[in-house]
Amino acid sequence: MLRLWHLWADAARQTIQYPMDKIKDPARIQEAMVADAILDYVRTNRLPQKDLDTYAGSRQFTMPVSEAE
């Protein structure tokens, strides 16, 4: 099941345009947050996105990453 979420997150990230405004388009922000969280959980060699705008903070880099798939 995690592999399917991983594929969805990769597809969703391809359509995301940064920066975003969480007031004007909260559904898009939530989709981006979930996609980023899934990919951060699955991948160990993640790189930070540029121009994240209003929702991402430094906390995302301190969360543990799964080594299992």
C-alpha positions as CSV (number, residue, x, y, z in Angstrom):
1,M,0.0,0.0,0.0
2,L,2.9,2.4,0.8
3,R,4.2,1.9,-2.7
4,L,0.9,3.1,-4.2
5,W,1.0,6.2,-2.0
6,H,4.5,6.7,-3.1
7,L,3.5,6.6,-6.8
8,W,0.6,9.0,-6.1
9,A,2.8,11.4,-4.3
10,D,5.3,11.4,-7.2
11,A,2.5,12.2,-9.6
12,A,1.0,14.8,-7.4
13,R,4.4,16.6,-6.9
14,Q,4.8,16.9,-10.7
15,T,1.7,19.2,-10.9
16,I,2.5,21.4,-7.9
17,Q,3.6,24.9,-8.6
18,Y,5.4,26.7,-5.8
19,P,5.0,29.1,-4.1
20,M,1.4,28.6,-2.9
21,D,-1.0,30.6,-0.8
22,K,-2.7,28.6,1.9
23,I,-5.5,31.1,2.2
24,K,-6.5,31.2,-1.5
25,D,-6.1,27.5,-2.2
26,P,-6.1,25.4,1.0
27,A,-6.9,22.1,-0.8
28,R,-3.8,22.4,-3.0
29,I,-1.7,23.1,0.1
30,Q,-3.0,20.0,1.8
31,E,-2.3,17.9,-1.2
32,A,1.2,19.2,-1.4
33,M,1.8,18.7,2.3
34,V,0.6,15.1,2.1
35,A,2.7,14.3,-1.0
36,D,5.8,15.9,0.6
37,A,5.2,14.0,3.9
38,I,4.8,10.7,2.1
39,L,8.0,11.2,0.0
40,D,9.9,12.4,3.1
41,Y,8.8,9.3,4.9
42,V,9.8,6.9,2.1
43,R,13.0,8.5,0.8
44,T,16.2,8.8,2.7
45,N,18.0,11.1,0.2
46,R,15.4,13.8,0.0
47,L,16.3,17.3,-1.0
48,P,14.3,20.4,0.2
49,Q,11.9,22.0,-2.3
50,K,12.7,25.6,-3.3
51,D,10.2,28.4,-2.8
52,L,7.9,26.5,-0.4
53,D,6.2,29.7,0.6
54,T,3.9,29.7,3.7
55,Y,3.4,26.1,4.9
56,A,6.8,24.4,5.3
57,G,9.1,25.0,8.2
58,S,12.3,23.6,9.5
59,R,10.5,20.9,11.5
60,Q,10.1,18.7,8.4
61,F,13.8,18.0,8.4
62,T,13.9,16.6,11.9
63,M,11.3,13.9,11.3
64,P,12.5,10.3,11.1
65,V,12.6,8.5,7.8
66,S,11.5,4.9,7.2
67,E,14.2,2.6,6.0
68,A,11.7,-0.2,5.1
69,E,9.5,-0.2,2.1
